[in-house]
Amino acid sequence: MKKIIFTLILSLALILSTSMAAFAGDISTNGGSDTVEVMGYFEQGYTVTIPDTVVFGNKKTTDTKSVSANNVLLEDNNILRVTVSSKNNWEIWNESEFVIHGLKYEAKVADNFSIILDNDDNNEVLVIRSGETDRTVNIVFTLLGTPTKAGLFTDTLTFKVEVSPE
């Protein structure tokens, strides 16, 4: 008998809690209406893809690579900038026997052929403004000299991504 009463009370509590959960606002039993605010918050975000290598060789004096920004979501009046700088001042170096043999090269953004050669951190490669979602630019790297010795020549490019007000 106690089990039956307990089961009835538990069932009644379950029914009442289910019907109470169906109401989002406080509306009287006499009818009426209520409002619900719908909100969304989306954080800024983006994916920037840079080249993994730039390669020159005996018969290869140019290499075209792309830089892209995808799935860009910025706050109003913000801008995403991708800049590039060169560790060796736009030269690939061969460092054998403590003698540095350098070969100059240049990088041009193919969209407007602006040369990216000054050795500071403000060499803009890609710019995207709030409201835009995707952009890709091609960069053409061109070797300017001819090597006088065989071996591996290297430089390091640093790509920097910043979001700031316009």
N, CA and C atoms as an extended XYZ file, in Angstrom:
498
Properties=species:S:1:pos:R:3:atomname:S:1:resname:S:1:resid:I:1 pbc="F F F"
N         0.814       -1.187        0.000 N   MET     1
C         0.000        0.000        0.000 CA  MET     1
C         0.868        1.266        0.000 C   MET     1
N         1.955        1.250        0.798 N   LYS     2
C         2.856        2.403        0.832 CA  LYS     2
C         3.506        2.619       -0.529 C   LYS     2
N         3.803        1.494       -1.204 N   LYS     3
C         4.410        1.613       -2.532 CA  LYS     3
C         3.445        2.251       -3.512 C   LYS     3
N         2.162        1.930       -3.437 N   ILE     4
C         1.166        2.492       -4.345 CA  ILE     4
C         1.010        3.981       -4.090 C   ILE     4
N         0.931        4.396       -2.835 N   ILE     5
C         0.798        5.821       -2.508 CA  ILE     5
C         2.051        6.574       -2.958 C   ILE     5
N         3.229        6.007       -2.701 N   PHE     6
C         4.479        6.635       -3.115 CA  PHE     6
C         4.527        6.770       -4.634 C   PHE     6
N         4.109        5.734       -5.355 N   THR     7
C         4.095        5.767       -6.814 CA  THR     7
C         3.117        6.809       -7.322 C   THR     7
N         1.943        6.947       -6.712 N   LEU     8
C         0.970        7.957       -7.118 CA  LEU     8
C         1.506        9.363       -6.873 C   LEU     8
N         2.114        9.578       -5.702 N   ILE     9
C         2.667       10.908       -5.394 CA  ILE     9
C         3.804       11.233       -6.366 C   ILE     9
N         4.664       10.274       -6.637 N   LEU    10
C         5.762       10.485       -7.571 CA  LEU    10
C         5.252       10.777       -8.981 C   LEU    10
N         4.222       10.057       -9.399 N   SER    11
C         3.628       10.288      -10.720 CA  SER    11
C         3.002       11.666      -10.801 C   SER    11
N         2.290       12.075       -9.752 N   LEU    12
C         1.669       13.398       -9.713 CA  LEU    12
C         2.735       14.491       -9.763 C   LEU    12
N         3.816       14.319       -9.021 N   ALA    13
C         4.909       15.297       -9.024 CA  ALA    13
C         5.543       15.382      -10.402 C   ALA    13
N         5.709       14.262      -11.056 N   LEU    14
C         6.288       14.254      -12.402 CA  LEU    14
C         5.389       14.957      -13.395 C   LEU    14
N         4.092       14.731      -13.317 N   ILE    15
C         3.134       15.388      -14.218 CA  ILE    15
C         3.141       16.890      -13.985 C   ILE    15
N         3.122       17.318      -12.724 N   LEU    16
C         3.113       18.753      -12.416 CA  LEU    16
C         4.416       19.424      -12.847 C   LEU    16
N         5.542       18.771      -12.626 N   SER    17
C         6.812       19.391      -13.026 CA  SER    17
C         6.928       19.475      -14.537 C   SER    17
N         6.406       18.514      -15.267 N   THR    18
C         6.444       18.544      -16.728 CA  THR    18
C         5.586       19.682      -17.255 C   THR    18
N         4.422       19.862      -16.718 N   SER    19
C         3.558       20.924      -17.209 CA  SER    19
C         4.092       22.286      -16.809 C   SER    19
N         4.763       22.399      -15.688 N   MET    20
C         5.346       23.674      -15.269 CA  MET    20
C         6.511       24.049      -16.182 C   MET    20
N         7.271       23.056      -16.618 N   ALA    21
C         8.429       23.337      -17.463 CA  ALA    21
C         8.028       23.820      -18.842 C   ALA    21
N         6.785       23.621      -19.234 N   ALA    22
C         6.336       24.021      -20.555 CA  ALA    22
C         6.142       25.526      -20.667 C   ALA    22
N         6.041       26.232      -19.559 N   PHE    23
C         5.815       27.674      -19.585 CA  PHE    23
C         7.135       28.410      -19.443 C   PHE    23
N         7.445       29.277      -20.407 N   ALA    24
C         8.695       30.018      -20.372 CA  ALA    24
C         8.560       31.297      -19.571 C   ALA    24
N         7.402       31.929      -19.607 N   GLY    25
C         7.171       33.164      -18.862 CA  GLY    25
C         6.066       32.947      -17.854 C   GLY    25
N         5.671       34.002      -17.195 N   ASP    26
C         4.573       33.906      -16.234 CA  ASP    26
C         3.310       34.432      -16.897 C   ASP    26
N         2.474       33.531      -17.351 N   ILE    27
C         1.193       33.887      -17.953 CA  ILE    27
C         0.116       33.332      -17.039 C   ILE    27
N        -0.843       34.184      -16.683 N   SER    28
C        -1.873       33.745      -15.740 CA  SER    28
C        -2.787       32.696      -16.366 C   SER    28
N        -3.543       32.030      -15.511 N   THR    29
C        -4.470       31.001      -16.001 CA  THR    29
C        -5.619       31.606      -16.777 C   THR    29
N        -5.752       32.936      -16.767 N   ASN    30
C        -6.811       33.609      -17.518 CA  ASN    30
C        -6.384       33.931      -18.948 C   ASN    30
N        -5.207       33.476      -19.344 N   GLY    31
C        -4.717       33.755      -20.699 CA  GLY    31
C        -3.792       34.959      -20.701 C   GLY    31
N        -3.429       35.441      -21.850 N   GLY    32
C        -2.539       36.589      -21.981 CA  GLY    32
C        -1.366       36.248      -22.881 C   GLY    32
N        -0.346       37.063      -22.799 N   SER    33
C         0.846       36.826      -23.609 CA  SER    33
C         2.070       37.337      -22.863 C   SER    33
N         3.218       36.938      -23.313 N   ASP    34
C         4.486       37.376      -22.757 CA  ASP    34
C         5.488       37.410      -23.909 C   ASP    34
N         6.609       38.054      -23.719 N   THR    35
C         7.627       38.137      -24.774 CA  THR    35
C         8.897       37.448      -24.306 C   THR    35
N         9.675       37.005      -25.257 N   VAL    36
C        10.951       36.369      -24.999 CA  VAL    36
C        11.983       37.053      -25.881 C   VAL    36
N        13.117       37.429      -25.299 N   GLU    37
C        14.190       38.052      -26.057 CA  GLU    37
C        15.081       36.958      -26.651 C   GLU    37
N        15.383       37.070      -27.933 N   VAL    38
C        16.274       36.134      -28.612 CA  VAL    38
C        17.583       36.866      -28.856 C   VAL    38
N        18.696       36.276      -28.427 N   MET    39
C        19.995       36.932      -28.545 CA  MET    39
C        21.005       35.988      -29.186 C   MET    39
N        22.017       36.553      -29.781 N   GLY    40
C        23.143       35.782      -30.299 CA  GLY    40
C        24.407       36.582      -30.082 C   GLY    40
N        25.471       35.921      -29.708 N   TYR    41
C        26.771       36.577      -29.569 CA  TYR    41
C        27.784       35.758      -30.351 C   TYR    41
N        28.514       36.417      -31.218 N   PHE    42
C        29.488       35.741      -32.060 CA  PHE    42
C        30.836       36.412      -31.873 C   PHE    42
N        31.831       35.667      -31.453 N   GLU    43
C        33.168       36.207      -31.236 CA  GLU    43
C        33.890       36.400      -32.564 C   GLU    43
N        34.808       37.376      -32.579 N   GLN    44
C        35.638       37.561      -33.760 CA  GLN    44
C        36.432       36.290      -34.013 C   GLN    44
N        36.639       35.981      -35.270 N   GLY    45
C        37.433       34.811      -35.604 CA  GLY    45
C        37.848       34.831      -37.058 C   GLY    45
N        38.837       34.029      -37.378 N   TYR    46
C        39.336       33.947      -38.744 CA  TYR    46
C        40.323       32.793      -38.837 C   TYR    46
N        40.589       32.368      -40.072 N   THR    47
C        41.653       31.401      -40.359 CA  THR    47
C        42.533       32.015      -41.431 C   THR    47
N        43.807       32.201      -41.119 N   VAL    48
C        44.764       32.740      -42.085 CA  VAL    48
C        45.720       31.617      -42.472 C   VAL    48
N        45.895       31.428      -43.785 N   THR    49
C        46.789       30.393      -44.292 CA  THR    49
C        47.949       31.063      -45.015 C   THR    49
N        49.165       30.662      -44.621 N   ILE    50
C        50.379       31.214      -45.230 CA  ILE    50
C        51.142       30.076      -45.908 C   ILE    50
N        52.088       30.403      -46.799 N   PRO    51
C        52.855       29.339      -47.457 CA  PRO    51
C        53.744       28.601      -46.457 C   PRO    51
N        53.957       27.323      -46.706 N   ASP    52
C        54.861       26.577      -45.831 CA  ASP    52
C        56.316       26.697      -46.289 C   ASP    52
N        56.540       26.923      -47.573 N   THR    53
C        57.901       27.118      -48.095 CA  THR    53
C        57.855       28.014      -49.329 C   THR    53
N        58.985       28.599      -49.627 N   VAL    54
C        59.236       29.262      -50.913 CA  VAL    54
C        60.517       28.618      -51.424 C   VAL    54
N        60.498       28.146      -52.673 N   VAL    55
C        61.635       27.363      -53.169 CA  VAL    55
C        62.167       27.964      -54.466 C   VAL    55
N        63.505       28.168      -54.482 N   PHE    56
C        64.230       28.523      -55.700 CA  PHE    56
C        65.190       27.380      -56.011 C   PHE    56
N        65.637       27.298      -57.254 N   GLY    57
C        66.599       26.257      -57.633 CA  GLY    57
C        67.282       26.609      -58.931 C   GLY    57
N        68.025       25.618      -59.487 N   ASN    58
C        68.802       25.847      -60.707 CA  ASN    58
C        67.966       26.420      -61.838 C   ASN    58
N        66.793       25.883      -62.059 N   LYS    59
C        65.959       26.346      -63.160 CA  LYS    59
C        64.665       26.986      -62.666 C   LYS    59
N        64.640       27.323      -61.400 N   LYS    60
C        63.425       27.909      -60.835 CA  LYS    60
C        63.785       29.218      -60.137 C   LYS    60
N        63.529       30.326      -60.826 N   THR    61
C        63.868       31.632      -60.255 CA  THR    61
C        62.650       32.383      -59.744 C   THR    61
N        61.452       31.817      -59.919 N   THR    62
C        60.242       32.425      -59.348 CA  THR    62
C        59.418       31.337      -58.659 C   THR    62
N        58.670       31.759      -57.668 N   ASP    63
C        57.757       30.861      -56.965 CA  ASP    63
C        56.559       31.694      -56.521 C   ASP    63
N        55.372       31.266      -56.916 N   THR    64
C        54.143       31.976      -56.558 CA  THR    64
C        53.433       31.218      -55.445 C   THR    64
N        53.129       31.929      -54.396 N   LYS    65
C        52.450       31.346      -53.230 CA  LYS    65
C        51.242       32.202      -52.879 C   LYS    65
N        50.271       31.589      -52.192 N   SER    66
C        49.076       32.345      -51.805 CA  SER    66
C        49.004       32.509      -50.293 C   SER    66
N        48.382       33.605      -49.902 N   VAL    67
C        48.041       33.895      -48.504 CA  VAL    67
C        46.542       34.127      -48.501 C   VAL    67
N        45.837       33.475      -47.594 N   SER    68
C        44.380       33.621      -47.578 CA  SER    68
C        43.856       33.823      -46.165 C   SER    68
N        42.748       34.538      -46.093 N   ALA    69
C        41.989       34.704      -44.851 CA  ALA    69
C        40.587       34.178      -45.148 C   ALA    69
N        40.137       33.224      -44.347 N   ASN    70
C        38.831       32.611      -44.558 CA  ASN    70
C        38.025       32.627      -43.269 C   ASN    70
N        36.713       32.522      -43.445 N   ASN    71
C        35.783       32.500      -42.299 CA  ASN    71
C        36.033       33.682      -41.368 C   ASN    71
N        36.234       34.856      -41.973 N   VAL    72
C        36.545       36.053      -41.198 CA  VAL    72
C        35.249       36.632      -40.636 C   VAL    72
N        35.252       36.872      -39.340 N   LEU    73
C        34.126       37.495      -38.652 CA  LEU    73
C        34.712       38.547      -37.722 C   LEU    73
N        34.544       39.825      -38.101 N   LEU    74
C        35.109       40.943      -37.345 CA  LEU    74
C        34.007       41.831      -36.799 C   LEU    74
N        34.315       42.532      -35.717 N   GLU    75
C        33.398       43.536      -35.204 CA  GLU    75
C        33.387       44.715      -36.171 C   GLU    75
N        32.319       45.529      -36.112 N   ASP    76
C        32.205       46.701      -36.986 CA  ASP    76
C        33.451       47.571      -36.884 C   ASP    76
N        33.853       48.123      -38.015 N   ASN    77
C        34.978       49.052      -38.128 CA  ASN    77
C        36.316       48.446      -37.716 C   ASN    77
N        36.438       47.139      -37.775 N   ASN    78
C        37.730       46.496      -37.539 CA  ASN    78
C        38.312       46.025      -38.859 C   ASN    78
N        39.610       45.814      -38.850 N   ILE    79
C        40.321       45.396      -40.044 CA  ILE    79
C        41.320       44.312      -39.657 C   ILE    79
N        41.469       43.309      -40.516 N   LEU    80
C        42.461       42.256      -40.317 CA  LEU    80
C        43.590       42.513      -41.306 C   LEU    80
N        44.818       42.566      -40.791 N   ARG    81
C        45.988       42.812      -41.636 CA  ARG    81
C        46.952       41.642      -41.491 C   ARG    81
N        47.505       41.225      -42.625 N   VAL    82
C        48.585       40.240      -42.630 CA  VAL    82
C        49.807       40.944      -43.203 C   VAL    82
N        50.886       40.946      -42.422 N   THR    83
C        52.133       41.577      -42.864 CA  THR    83
C        53.229       40.517      -42.894 C   THR    83
N        54.314       40.827      -43.614 N   VAL    84
C        55.440       39.893      -43.713 CA  VAL    84
C        56.749       40.669      -43.571 C   VAL    84
N        57.719       40.020      -42.934 N   SER    85
C        59.067       40.589      -42.848 CA  SER    85
C        60.084       39.475      -43.080 C   SER    85
N        61.293       39.875      -43.459 N   SER    86
C        62.361       38.934      -43.784 CA  SER    86
C        63.470       39.036      -42.744 C   SER    86
N        63.913       37.911      -42.251 N   LYS    87
C        65.003       37.871      -41.264 CA  LYS    87
C        66.304       38.392      -41.868 C   LYS    87
N        66.583       38.052      -43.137 N   ASN    88
C        67.852       38.396      -43.783 CA  ASN    88
C        67.731       39.565      -44.759 C   ASN    88
N        66.762       40.448      -44.534 N   ASN    89
C        66.589       41.622      -45.387 CA  ASN    89
C        66.409       41.240      -46.856 C   ASN    89
N        65.542       40.266      -47.099 N   TRP    90
C        65.182       39.807      -48.437 CA  TRP    90
C        66.370       39.261      -49.215 C   TRP    90
N        67.164       38.458      -48.534 N   GLU    91
C        68.258       37.712      -49.154 CA  GLU    91
C        68.217       36.284      -48.635 C   GLU    91
N        68.501       35.320      -49.520 N   ILE    92
C        68.727       33.962      -49.048 CA  ILE    92
C        70.232       33.802      -48.885 C   ILE    92
N        70.643       33.231      -47.755 N   TRP    93
C        72.060       33.145      -47.413 CA  TRP    93
C        72.537       31.705      -47.405 C   TRP    93
N        73.801       31.553      -47.840 N   ASN    94
C        74.522       30.301      -47.692 CA  ASN    94
C        75.651       30.589      -46.717 C   ASN    94
N        75.605       29.944      -45.560 N   GLU    95
C        76.577       30.236      -44.500 CA  GLU    95
C        77.557       29.074      -44.356 C   GLU    95
N        78.478       28.962      -45.288 N   SER    96
C        79.470       27.892      -45.201 CA  SER    96
C        80.819       28.489      -44.821 C   SER    96
N        81.506       27.803      -43.936 N   GLU    97
C        82.847       28.205      -43.511 CA  GLU    97
C        82.890       29.663      -43.057 C   GLU    97
N        81.840       30.098      -42.352 N   PHE    98
C        81.757       31.440      -41.779 CA  PHE    98
C        81.775       32.560      -42.812 C   PHE    98
N        81.533       32.232      -44.059 N   VAL    99
C        81.441       33.239      -45.111 CA  VAL    99
C        79.990       33.245      -45.590 C   VAL    99
N        79.392       34.414      -45.600 N   ILE   100
C        77.995       34.514      -46.013 CA  ILE   100
C        77.924       34.919      -47.476 C   ILE   100
N        77.268       34.083      -48.264 N   HIS   101
C        77.012       34.377      -49.666 CA  HIS   101
C        75.518       34.610      -49.792 C   HIS   101
N        75.099       35.825      -50.124 N   GLY   102
C        73.681       36.143      -50.181 CA  GLY   102
C        73.180       36.369      -51.591 C   GLY   102
N        71.923       36.020      -51.796 N   LEU   103
C        71.245       36.272      -53.068 CA  LEU   103
C        69.976       37.054      -52.773 C   LEU   103
N        69.840       38.220      -53.366 N   LYS   104
C        68.638       39.041      -53.175 CA  LYS   104
C        67.448       38.414      -53.888 C   LYS   104
N        66.289       38.617      -53.310 N   TYR   105
C        65.041       38.245      -53.969 CA  TYR   105
C        63.992       39.275      -53.614 C   TYR   105
N        62.939       39.319      -54.398 N   GLU   106
C        61.854       40.250      -54.117 CA  GLU   106
C        60.540       39.491      -54.039 C   GLU   106
N        59.580       40.146      -53.416 N   ALA   107
C        58.240       39.574      -53.312 CA  ALA   107
C        57.254       40.647      -53.746 C   ALA   107
N        56.368       40.278      -54.661 N   LYS   108
C        55.358       41.216      -55.157 CA  LYS   108
C        53.987       40.596      -54.973 C   LYS   108
N        53.059       41.403      -54.449 N   VAL   109
C        51.677       40.955      -54.368 CA  VAL   109
C        51.120       41.019      -55.781 C   VAL   109
N        50.679       39.899      -56.303 N   ALA   110
C        50.281       39.805      -57.709 CA  ALA   110
C        49.079       40.675      -58.047 C   ALA   110
N        48.231       40.993      -57.059 N   ASP   111
C        47.049       41.811      -57.332 CA  ASP   111
C        47.414       43.218      -57.784 C   ASP   111
N        48.441       43.810      -57.153 N   ASN   112
C        48.794       45.184      -57.515 CA  ASN   112
C        50.293       45.340      -57.776 C   ASN   112
N        51.042       44.253      -57.716 N   PHE   113
C        52.480       44.232      -57.961 CA  PHE   113
C        53.260       45.234      -57.115 C   PHE   113
N        52.781       45.485      -55.887 N   SER   114
C        53.571       46.313      -54.985 CA  SER   114
C        54.712       45.471      -54.436 C   SER   114
N        55.879       46.040      -54.395 N   ILE   115
C        57.050       45.299      -53.942 CA  ILE   115
C        57.096       45.310      -52.415 C   ILE   115
N        57.303       44.151      -51.847 N   ILE   116
C        57.412       44.014      -50.397 CA  ILE   116
C        58.886       43.816      -50.107 C   ILE   116
N        59.630       44.887      -49.955 N   LEU   117
C        61.067       44.737      -49.767 CA  LEU   117
C        61.654       45.508      -48.604 C   LEU   117
N        60.974       46.498      -48.074 N   ASP   118
C        61.574       47.201      -46.956 CA  ASP   118
C        61.535       46.295      -45.733 C   ASP   118
N        62.598       46.306      -44.973 N   ASN   119
C        62.755       45.323      -43.902 CA  ASN   119
C        62.146       45.822      -42.595 C   ASN   119
N        60.861       46.094      -42.622 N   ASP   120
C        60.148       46.397      -41.386 CA  ASP   120
C        58.957       45.463      -41.276 C   ASP   120
N        58.150       45.645      -40.264 N   ASP   121
C        57.026       44.741      -40.027 CA  ASP   121
C        55.742       45.210      -40.690 C   ASP   121
N        55.792       46.242      -41.520 N   ASN   122
C        54.574       46.806      -42.104 CA  ASN   122
C        54.410       46.504      -43.592 C   ASN   122
N        54.938       45.403      -44.050 N   ASN   123
C        54.785       45.006      -45.442 CA  ASN   123
C        53.447       44.303      -45.599 C   ASN   123
N        52.409       45.076      -45.881 N   GLU   124
C        51.061       44.515      -45.974 CA  GLU   124
C        50.938       43.569      -47.148 C   GLU   124
N        50.443       42.377      -46.849 N   VAL   125
C        50.207       41.375      -47.879 CA  VAL   125
C        48.719       41.257      -48.153 C   VAL   125
N        47.923       41.264      -47.085 N   LEU   126
C        46.486       41.056      -47.219 CA  LEU   126
C        45.770       41.932      -46.197 C   LEU   126
N        44.675       42.559      -46.633 N   VAL   127
C        43.832       43.372      -45.757 CA  VAL   127
C        42.385       42.972      -46.003 C   VAL   127
N        41.646       42.768      -44.924 N   ILE   128
C        40.228       42.437      -45.048 CA  ILE   128
C        39.465       43.219      -43.982 C   ILE   128
N        38.351       43.836      -44.393 N   ARG   129
C        37.566       44.696      -43.499 CA  ARG   129
C        36.340       43.968      -42.965 C   ARG   129
N        35.772       44.513      -41.892 N   SER   130
C        34.559       43.908      -41.328 CA  SER   130
C        33.487       43.850      -42.410 C   SER   130
N        32.751       42.762      -42.446 N   GLY   131
C        31.740       42.538      -43.471 CA  GLY   131
C        32.217       41.632      -44.588 C   GLY   131
N        33.537       41.549      -44.790 N   GLU   132
C        34.105       40.630      -45.775 CA  GLU   132
C        34.419       39.314      -45.071 C   GLU   132
N        34.287       38.205      -45.770 N   THR   133
C        34.506       36.909      -45.117 CA  THR   133
C        35.711       36.144      -45.646 C   THR   133
N        36.104       36.366      -46.897 N   ASP   134
C        37.208       35.598      -47.478 CA  ASP   134
C        38.013       36.458      -48.442 C   ASP   134
N        39.316       36.234      -48.476 N   ARG   135
C        40.180       36.891      -49.468 CA  ARG   135
C        41.449       36.066      -49.618 C   ARG   135
N        41.917       35.969      -50.853 N   THR   136
C        43.175       35.282      -51.154 CA  THR   136
C        44.000       36.183      -52.057 C   THR   136
N        45.287       36.288      -51.762 N   VAL   137
C        46.207       37.029      -52.629 CA  VAL   137
C        47.366       36.108      -52.984 C   VAL   137
N        47.923       36.337      -54.158 N   ASN   138
C        49.106       35.601      -54.584 CA  ASN   138
C        50.324       36.495      -54.450 C   ASN   138
N        51.416       35.902      -53.992 N   ILE   139
C        52.684       36.619      -53.876 CA  ILE   139
C        53.673       35.937      -54.815 C   ILE   139
N        54.313       36.743      -55.671 N   VAL   140
C        55.304       36.216      -56.600 CA  VAL   140
C        56.688       36.535      -56.034 C   VAL   140
N        57.434       35.489      -55.691 N   PHE   141
C        58.805       35.616      -55.198 CA  PHE   141
C        59.734       35.415      -56.378 C   PHE   141
N        60.677       36.355      -56.572 N   THR   142
C        61.582       36.297      -57.720 CA  THR   142
C        63.026       36.450      -57.251 C   THR   142
N        63.867       35.498      -57.636 N   LEU   143
C        65.292       35.559      -57.325 CA  LEU   143
C        65.929       36.610      -58.234 C   LEU   143
N        66.717       37.518      -57.660 N   LEU   144
C        67.282       38.627      -58.436 CA  LEU   144
C        68.729       38.400      -58.853 C   LEU   144
N        69.395       37.434      -58.257 N   GLY   145
C        70.805       37.198      -58.588 CA  GLY   145
C        71.036       35.786      -59.068 C   GLY   145
N        72.295       35.520      -59.384 N   THR   146
C        72.716       34.188      -59.808 CA  THR   146
C        73.737       33.687      -58.793 C   THR   146
N        73.547       32.480      -58.297 N   PRO   147
C        74.498       31.987      -57.291 CA  PRO   147
C        75.886       31.770      -57.887 C   PRO   147
N        76.902       32.019      -57.072 N   THR   148
C        78.277       31.788      -57.496 CA  THR   148
C        78.835       30.522      -56.866 C   THR   148
N        78.026       29.860      -56.064 N   LYS   149
C        78.433       28.593      -55.464 CA  LYS   149
C        77.211       27.730      -55.221 C   LYS   149
N        77.432       26.436      -55.155 N   ALA   150
C        76.344       25.492      -54.889 CA  ALA   150
C        76.092       25.418      -53.388 C   ALA   150
N        74.916       24.938      -53.030 N   GLY   151
C        74.609       24.733      -51.614 CA  GLY   151
C        73.213       25.219      -51.276 C   GLY   151
N        72.898       25.102      -50.011 N   LEU   152
C        71.597       25.514      -49.504 CA  LEU   152
C        71.638       26.977      -49.087 C   LEU   152
N        70.699       27.748      -49.596 N   PHE   153
C        70.551       29.161      -49.249 CA  PHE   153
C        69.210       29.313      -48.534 C   PHE   153
N        69.169       30.057      -47.429 N   THR   154
C        67.932       30.155      -46.649 CA  THR   154
C        67.664       31.580      -46.166 C   THR   154
N        66.417       31.813      -45.878 N   ASP   155
C        65.927       33.020      -45.207 CA  ASP   155
C        64.685       32.586      -44.426 C   ASP   155
N        64.250       33.400      -43.517 N   THR   156
C        63.027       33.117      -42.761 CA  THR   156
C        62.078       34.288      -42.910 C   THR   156
N        60.874       34.002      -43.358 N   LEU   157
C        59.829       35.017      -43.452 CA  LEU   157
C        58.916       34.882      -42.239 C   LEU   157
N        58.542       36.008      -41.669 N   THR   158
C        57.616       36.023      -40.531 CA  THR   158
C        56.341       36.724      -40.964 C   THR   158
N        55.234       35.999      -40.921 N   PHE   159
C        53.915       36.551      -41.230 CA  PHE   159
C        53.252       36.910      -39.909 C   PHE   159
N        52.697       38.096      -39.846 N   LYS   160
C        52.048       38.576      -38.626 CA  LYS   160
C        50.590       38.926      -38.950 C   LYS   160
N        49.681       38.490      -38.086 N   VAL   161
C        48.243       38.758      -38.263 CA  VAL   161
C        47.787       39.635      -37.113 C   VAL   161
N        47.101       40.735      -37.458 N   GLU   162
C        46.583       41.646      -36.435 CA  GLU   162
C        45.169       42.068      -36.797 C   GLU   162
N        44.343       42.225      -35.770 N   VAL   163
C        43.015       42.823      -35.914 CA  VAL   163
C        43.038       44.115      -35.127 C   VAL   163
N        42.634       45.214      -35.788 N   SER   164
C        42.649       46.520      -35.137 CA  SER   164
C        41.541       47.388      -35.718 C   SER   164
N        41.215       48.491      -35.036 N   PRO   165
C        40.222       49.424      -35.601 CA  PRO   165
C        40.740       50.031      -36.899 C   PRO   165
N        39.797       50.348      -37.815 N   GLU   166
C        40.186       50.974      -39.089 CA  GLU   166
C        40.707       52.363      -38.847 C   GLU   166
